[in-house]
Amino acid sequence: MKTTLNFILLYLTITTLKAQGINSTLPPELQKKLDDAKMSFKKPEGVTEIPVVNSGKVVNYDYALKMNDKNVEIRYAVRPIPQEVFELYEKREKKEGDTVLNPNIIHRMLTPMMYSAISGGKLTPKAVSIQYFKPEKIKQSAGADIGSMSAGPVAAEWAQGYNFGLFIMLHKDYLADAYIFYLFENEKQLTDAFKEITGNDTLLYALKFN
């Protein structure tokens, strides 16, 4: 387990260092990540860009929007997986009982860990419930190999003014993981807005693989 956690930390360090700016109408750091991940982002109608606030956050994100007609915030985190990570994985010293995860499946561990951290400890990683989309549906809608949905509490330290979230994970082999966080005042607001959000592909899949 220690070896796996060390590899995850190295993976996160490399993906962070890879985010260097280029000219773009989107924030340059985000556009660089989109290019590396071979992803595109089309801003949906009815939303306004708002500042990203990452200082002191347990989970950083790259871009944020606010819905114009309701108090719902949408945050985006794009995590390209550099080729160096796969090279390190393939060249590692393989020992009996090797627990190092293939970079293509690190999201299986990171996703519940991330949602637990966002909850401020209200949920343990094991308590996070994740529902996977049908492969053909997520491939058609977002160009992803794997996609999942989860919902749960959000701590004020991560999102002041919000208490509940709907979370989407998108993964493409050998390219990237991406996360979309829909933030609500409470669980009832999520329930009321669920059909509107999930039924609007231009909103739900504004971020997708090319």
C-alpha positions, 0 to 999 in steps of 0.5 A: 500500500505504501508503494501505491501511495508513493506512486500516486503522489508522484503521478500527482506531482508530474501532472501538476508540473505539466500544467504550464500556460499558453495563449488561450481564451480560456485560462492558459493553465486550463487550455494547456491541460485540455490540449495535453488531455486531448479534451475540449470545453464548450461553455454552455449557455446560462452560466457565468465564469467565476474566479477559481479559489484554490488557496488551502483547498484539499482538492484543487480545480481549474475552472468554475462557472455559476448558473445564472438562474440558480445558486449552483456552481460547477467546478472543473478539474482536468488531470492529464496523465503524462507519458512519463507516468506510464514509462515509470510504471513499465520500468519499475522494479517488479517484486512479488506482491507488487501493488502499484496501480496501472496509471489507467486505473488510479482513478479507482482509488483517487476518486473516492479519496477525493470525494471523501476529502471534499466532504471534510471527512463526513464520508470515508473513501469506503463509504463513497458510493460511485455509479458507473455509466454504461461504456457505450453511453459515456463513449458517445456523450463524452468520448471517455472510456470510463465515466462515473457519477457520485453525490455527497456532502461538501464541506464549507472549507472546500465550497463556502455556501454549498453543502451537497454535490453531484460529481462526475468522473471521466477517464480516457486510457493513456490520456487523462482523468477529469472531474466535474463538481456540481455544487448545491446549497443542500440535497433538496436543491440537487434533487430538484435540479437533477433532471435539468442537469443530467438531461442537458448534454451541453451542460453535463458534457461541456467538457469532453474528450475529442 
